[in-house]
Amino acid sequence: MSIIDPDQAETPPTRQKSLWRNPDFMKFWVGETVSLLGTQVTILALPLTAIYSLDATDSQVGYLRFVQLAPYLVLALLLGIWVDRVRRRRVMLWSNLARMVLIALVPLLWVTDLLSVPVLLVIACLIGVASVLFDLSWMSYVPTLVKSPEHYVEASSKMGISSSTADVAGPGIAGVVVAWLTPPIALLAQTGTYLLSIVSLMLIGAKEPKPVAVPERRASRELKDGLVWVFGKPLLRWLALIGFCCNFSMITTWTMFLLYGTRTIGLDSTTLGLIFGTASVGGLIGAVVSRRVVARFPIGPTYFVAQSGLLLGPLLIVLAAGPRPVMIAMFIASFFTTYLGLGIAGVIIVALRQTLTPQSMMGRMTACFRTLLFGGGALGGLVAGLLAEAVGARNALIVAAIGSAAVVIGLILSPVSRLRTMPAAVVEPAPAA
């Protein structure tokens, strides 16, 4: 996610209608950025708490990553039905409050000698449940603030910038704070990000419309509707399947590298934070330029190149050799390539999903994607821990890199890679008489 002339990428109408002039979206954007920053710190600090403070085994670290993402695999579809029937902002407020309290429990239990690996697994799982509710809500909430489908790419680009900024700042902050305060106390320091997010959400003035009334039906029927919608549309189906593979690859590689870096190479938390933070600049660059890239180049080939970079990035880790500075540079290049591809592809994927789905189905569509995407991540974390313990972290990384590269074949077959422009937005169906 090629550099282009900004004057050629944007037209005057686009500048006049920019979301910079939408105050409620800007408040939401700030709140989500802060919330994502807290999430990124948690992602690194939790496993480091298990590794450094609790002497967890490789498999236990894999279990920790699994239970944090498993709620997406188990609950996302069911909760997506409920999210479609309620106001999303309220759900986001309570979700962030729950995450703030749960994360604060970790240092509290640690200083009282009550923290253990099983307890940390339970807390991580509950944080995952709150994250499911937040993620299902924010993506469905954005169209109510943006309103016009022609702004979905811009909104997705801005949200991608938020995610990438958090990716850049989060690991670096986590690495430094963990080294300074120890992993559990570092978690306490970042609970304030969720508090700031709560405040920004409360300041949004736009009244969220009442959810579209739907007939009371069995949950199984609602689940079927969401699955049929996603898997019945070729573009959505391929986005979901490729997304599952990409998330499996990313989380598997990330978890294996964390074990390889800390236990085989002996990298400290500050160096790990430097690697992840510096490499995440690629994601920030991708999100920043994605809107202009999409405006200038065909959307399908752009998606293909970006996703290919994500999938081929892990090969650089297994090829890293030589003096430690050279290896660290190659580690950064690997994650930089992955995050750059994710930054561009993520904007395209979210815009396509929002364009191809009516508002009344948004929660269930999001839930279906979250189940597959984070389900892939959960399984990737589990496989990473078990495989690293069985064959060693480096051998496990080689297996993961080869499997990730093989997914490029699916990208070649995907109809998304052949799109030239953004498809027409799906119109909300009229309610039955």
Buried (B, 14 or more C-beta within 10 A) or exposed (E): BEEEEEEEBBEEEBEEBEBEEBBBBBBBBBBBBBBBBBBBBBBBBBBBBBBBBBEBBBBBBBBBBBBBBBBBBBBBBBBBBBBBEBBBBEBBBBBBBBBBBBBBBBBEBBEEEEBEBEBBBEBBBBBBBBBBBBBBBBBBBBBBBBEEBBBBBBBBBBBBBBBBBBBBBBBBBBBBBBBEBBBBBBBBBBBEBBBBBBBBBEEBEBEBEEBBEBEEEEEEEBBBBBBEBBEEBEBBBBBBBBBBBBBBBBBBBBBBBBBBBBBEBEBBBBBBBBBBBBBBBBBBBBBBBBBBBBBBBBBBEBBBBBBBBBBBBBBBBBEBEEEEEEBBBBBBBBBBBBBBBBBBBBBBBBBBBBBBBBBBBBBBBBBBBBBBBBBBBBBBBBBBBBBBBEEBBBBBBBBBBEBBBEBBEBBEEBEBBBBEEBEEBBEEEEEEE
